[in-house]
């Protein structure tokens, strides 16, 4: 499948849910009244789009078409336009879907360092491997740093993936100081003339204050290894948890100064509308999305493609 087809397939559960809720709602020739608007609002909320984002769609529909005869094509065109605008945010650059690095703030000199964090069980280590594979296939020289020293299996898992991908990995023994792994990963990136250094961290809950402080320490140590780093701090979220994952993750943005989201498991959820909620509530963009279980099933996030795929069959 092509990139758009993979995205459309990943969003099928959300699209089907939305289509079921609004299938008979906007019929040509009928009047767009408050009852129809309220029902559509409920449908958007069911997709975990969030009250604020859904409310903006409804407000514009009411303003433009409320009390008027329904022309379905015009209704859906406005819905798509509104959602695309919300996802792009103010002043966001539209990324080049053919350039794997276009969402990233690249270092002007030396390796670009990317710190990756997230709560337990979101698919963080797998997402890092997918991102390393994605960037390597785009011709970038990647170094991995296995900073999740709390879970021994994470080190083994990332090492296995590095061998498959063909990139260098920096590891230490189970229980080692993760900040030292991050520091050595940065050094190795400089030594090898790498383009990208990807640093894994242990999964943690936002309520574990000592671990959140550790994350802040890792961020600080990276800056000592390479001034100005990390250039990106990506938070991995599990799309299947919807709004719950979003509320859990807010503290991560404070501790790690998150610059973007990697949304994992988009193919496993009917709550794909959470992408819009993330943009509205956290104020940071989704940069990459996981659209399947295979290594190649990670792609750059395109607001335009996302909305077209989401509303394709509604």
Beta strands, then each sheet from edge to edge (+ up, - down):
strand 1: 112-117
strand 2: 142-145
strand 3: 168-170
strand 4: 196-199
strand 5: 232-238
strand 6: 260-264
strand 7: 286-290
strand 8: 298-300
sheet 1: 3+ 2+ 4+ 1+ 5+ 6+ 7+ 8-
end
